Amino acid sequence: MLGKVFKAYDIRATYPDPLNEPMAWQIGYGCGVFLLGDAAAAGESTPMMKQVVVGHDMRTHSPKLRDALCKGITDSHASVIDVGMVDTPFVYFAINHLDCAGGVQVTASHNPPQYNGMKVSKRKAKPVGESTGLGEVRKHAAMVEANAKGKGRGRVEKRDLWDAYREHVLSFCKAQGKKIKVVIDASNGMAGTMVPKVFGKGGANVKGLQIVELYFDNSKGVFVHEPNPLVAANLKDLQAKVLSEKADFGICFDGDADRLMVVDEQGKIVGCDHLTAWLAAWFLKTHKGSTIVYDLRSSKAVEEDVNKAGGRPLRSRVGHVFMKANMAEHHAVFGGELSGHFYFAGNFNADSGAIALSVLLSAWVECGCKPMSKLIAPIARYKQSGEINFEVEDKDGALARLKEAFGSGPGAKVDELDGVTIDCFAKEGWWCNVRKSNTEPLLRLNLEARDEKTLQKMLHKIAPMLGKQVAH
């Protein structure tokens, strides 16, 4: 049964079948064994390195899973610091703030309410995925005997770290004193707790900030709309509210508030790659020559604008495991993904929706409070397909045909950093990336061109090679 809940980057499934309290106890035991072993292997022997931070989201079954998880951790002889109902980046902060062995957030992020899961982090809040320890957690969880219950020496301590977290997040906010009106859609998720606690009710903790709240109630564990801001349909209410309130821009958080999307003052969705380019230029004003890490599906404008601003652009594989590793290895100051995850050197190289909001407010003020649409327009200079999914059984065969058809032309560049990227931008004005889904017979295409005509021409040529197009 454990095999049904362990995914490539986290633990996630429907509750109570297959994910339930007995399984959460097993997973807790596995997490405790792995995290304490990882800390010991690194030579970390402080008392805090025997402690694991645990938080949970607002889903109705999260407290029950949290309790079982904590019992499993303490039965592994690790101790728990329970930080309560918090957003996922809060756990990343707490691990570093307290210098613990790691942490677990009970959450299913943007999935519907019948789902739940766990995001596991080790020392310094480094993500634990299949290749970085999740396989070991699963192995330890599968091996634990039921008679181990109650035999551990670990303890559970509840800690309120909201004051420290607020101070940390607001240290990134340089927008005090300027009038800003922002609509925030919390998606009935953890932003409904985080935003008032950090930024104050209605924005009271940031002088001049006015926050118009949308879907902040998370007390019932249900969602008015799916808590996934990547789906355009989930932004419709936010777009309408921005227009009716004449707000400067709007923000939509996902369920566990580790990522966000922006709509401008006209209600138009701002691409996260365009946001990455804009914020990168802002960071580079004070961090000359720094590295900026970006998701390889991002617009060419990101690389071009980072170079123009004197930074070092670095393409990364998709996913927080790879983004965080690149942030650390290359001492990057900032990073961004198309999914709405934004990473900050000053946040232990981790992603944070709360800090992304602080930085957005700061950058907007320092750019003269100009309309967001005008700030983004010079960056959104190329035409993009968005991510298009194709159903095909022979994914490798389709990728081979793509490389054969377009990878050998004059000036074509091909790499396989993540899927297949074919870059004909210099000569023909287009490039694309095609990635395989880890869990489904799908290929995911992102294509960009200098103009609409070239975009449509290349979509017409490439799409038939990838299989049957399916809805998002």
Residue, then its C-alpha position, 0 to 999 in steps of 0.5 A: m500500500l505504501g507504494k500507492v502514496f509515495k510519489a517522485y517528490d512527496i507523499r500524496a493520495t486520497y484519504p482515508d484510502p489509501l492514505n490513513e492514520p496507520m500509514a501516517w504512523q509508518i511514514g512518521y517512523g520512516c521519516g524519523v529514522f531517515l532524518l536522524g540518520d541523515a543528520a548523524a551522517a553529516g556529523e550533526s550531533t547537537p540536541m536539535m538534530k534529534q528534533v523534527v519540525v511538523g506542521h499541517d494545513m487546513r484540511t479536515h483530516s490533516p490534524k489526525l494524520r499529523d497526530a499519527l505522523c508525530k507518534g511514528i516519529t517519536d516511536s523512532h526515537a526522534s522528537v517533534i516540534d509541532v508548529g501547528m497549522v501553517d503554510t509549507p514555507f513556514v516549516y522550511f523556515a522553522i527547520n532553519h530557525l531552530d536548526c533541526a534535523g528536518g521537517v514534515q508538512v502534512t498537506a496535499s498542496h493544490n489537490p482537491p479536499q479528499y487528498n492529503g499528503m506530506k512534504v519532507s525536508k531534511r537539514k537546512a530544509k533541503p527537499v527530500g524526493e525519490s532520489t534524495g531520501l524518499g526511497e529510504v523513508r519508504k523502506h524504513a516505513a515498510m520495515v517497521e513492526a506494529n509492536a514498535k508503537g509506544k516504545g520510542r523515547g521521543r517527545v512532542e513539543k508545541r511551539d508558536l513561531w509566528d512572531a519570528y516568521r513574520e519578522h523574517v518575511l517582512s524583512f524582505c518587504k521594502a514597501q512601507g509608506k507607499k499606497i498599494k491596493v492588492v487583491i489576494d485570493a487565498s484559495n480557501g487555503m493556508a494563505g488565509t491564515m498566513v497573510p493576516k498573521v504576517f501582513g496584518k488584517g487588511g495589510a495593517n503590518v505594512k504601512g500604506l498597504q491595503i489588502v482586499e481579501l478573497y476566499f480567506d476562510n479555511s475553517k471548513g477544509v473545502f475550496v470555492h475553486e480548485p486551489n491551483p492558480l496555474v489553471a486560468a479558470n481558477l483566477k476568474d474571480l480574482q480578475a473580476k475583483v481586481l477590476s471592480e476594486k481598481a486594485d494595483f494587481g492581484i495575487c492568487f496563492d495555491g493551497d499550501a501557499d508555497r507558490l503564487m500567480v499574479v494578475d495585472e491591473q487590467g486583470k490579465i494573467v502575468g506569466c511566472d517566467h516574465l515575473t522571474a525576469w522582472l524580479a531578477a533585474w530588481f535583485l541584480k541592482t543590489h546583487k551585481g553579477s549574481t546568478i539567477v536560476y530559472d526553469l528551462r521552460s521559461s521565455k528567452a526573455v529571461e536569459e536575455d534580460v538577466n544578461k542585460a542586467g549583468g547577471r548570470p542566467l542558469r537554466s534548471r531542470v523543472g522541480h524544487v529539488f533541482m532548483k534548490a540544488n542549483m541555487a545552493e551550488h551556484h550561490a544564486v540570489f533568486g530563482g523562479e519556475l513557471s509553476g509559481h515557485f520563487y526561490f530566495a538566497g535569503n530564505f535558505n534557497a527555499d521557495s516561499g509564497a509569503i516572501a514572493l509577495s513581500v518582494l513583489l510589493s518592494a519591486w513594484v514600489e521601487c519601480g515607481c508604482k507604474p502599472m504592472s501591465k507596463l512593467i511586464a509588457p517589455i518582457a512579454r515580447y515573444k509569443q508562447s504556446g503555454e504548456i500543451n499535453f499530448e497523449v502517446e504510448d511511445k514517449d521515447g519514440a516521439l522524442a526521437r522523431l522530434k530530434e530527427a526532424f528538427g535537431s539537425g538543421p543549420g543553427a539548431k541546438v539540442d540538449e536533454l537537460d530535462g526532456v528534449t529542448i530544440d533551440c532554433f531561435a537564432k536562425e528561425g525564431w523559435w524553440c521548444n521543450v518537450r518533457k515526459s510526464n513521470t506518472e502518465p503516458l503524456l508529453r508536455l510541450n512548451l513552444e516560443a517564437r518571435d512572432e505569432k505566425t512562426l508560433q502557429k507554423m511550428l505548432h502545426k508541424i510539431a503537434p502531430m508528432l507528439g500524439k493526441q492533444v489532451a485538455h490540461 
